[in-house]
Amino acid sequence: MSKPAKLILGTLTALTPLLFGAKILMVLFYAIPKIQARQPLSLYYRLSSLLVILLGFGLLVFYLVHLRRTNLIPRDRRSRWLLILWAFNIFAYPVYWYRFIWKEDSD
């Protein structure tokens, strides 16, 4: 993978937990009061929710495919990384990206 592609992937990977945190704040301070007041949620809120979901799922698929195809991770550790990526996904993505994608050429 080229260095610009790694940087774009790293940026998306770093943005995912930040967007997830912002989404939680939106739910607490925007969505819950609207729902309690029985007012409809805005299109912006719905589209931003869809963006966060699709970004997280897309990164999960990418990292699982990368995990399957890479030779950097020994076979006996792949199942461990599979569980880590599945269970802790957006919090495990930056660690996986740094260890196995960013440092890929340095090994």
N, C-alpha and C positions, 0 to 999 in steps of 0.2 A: 504494500500500500504506500502511496506517495505521501510525503510529509504534509502537503496542504490537505489531503484527504484525512490524514490522521488528526490534524488540527481542527478541521470542521467537525469530525466525529467527537473529538474531545470537547469542543464547545457545546455541542448538543448534549453530550453526556453530563457536562457540568451544569447546564441549564435545567436539566430535568428535575433534580431535587429542589432547585430554586423555584421553578414553576409550580411544583407540587406544594411547596410551602405557601406560595402566594395563593394557590387555589384553596388551601385550607383556610387562610385568612378571609378570602372572598366568601366562603361558605359561612364562616362565623359572623362576619360583619355585614354581609349583603343578603345572602340567600335565606338564612334562617329568619331574619326579620321580615323579609318579603313573604315567605311561606306562612309565617304566623299571622301576618296581616292579610293573607289570602290574595296577594297580588301576583301577577304573572312575572316570571323571571325574564330578563332581557335576552335578546338574541346574542349579544356579546358574551354574556355569562355562559350560555349553552355552547357557543362555538369555542370559547376558551377551554371549557371542560373537555370537549371533543379533541382539541389540540393536545392537551396534556395526556389524555388517554392514548391517542394514536402515537405520540412521540414515545411514551413509555413502552408501549407494545412493540413498536417498530425497533427500538433499541434492543428489547429483549430478544426478538427474532434474530436481529443482526448478531448479537453476542452469542447466541446459541449456535448459529450456523458457523461463526468464527471458531467457537470452541470445538465443534465437530471436525473442522477442516485443518486446524492448526497442528503443527508438530512441536510447538514450544511447550505444551503441557503434556507431561507423561500420562499414559493411559490410565494409570491407577488414580490419578488426581482429577481426571475429567469428571467423574461422577460427583466428586465433592464440589467442583466449580459449578456443575449443573445445578445442584441443590442450592448453592449460595446465590447464584444468579436468579433462580426461581423464587427463593424465599425473601431475599433482601434486595431485589432487583435495583431500584434507582439508587440505593445506597451502596450497592456492590459494583455498579457500572464504572464509577471512576477508578476504583482499585483495579478492576479487570483491564480497563483501558490503559492505565499507566503500566501495569506489569506485563501485559501481553501484546499490546498494540503499539504504544508509544516507544517502548524499549525493544521492540522486535528486531531492529537492525543492529542494536548494540551487542547482542549475544553472539 
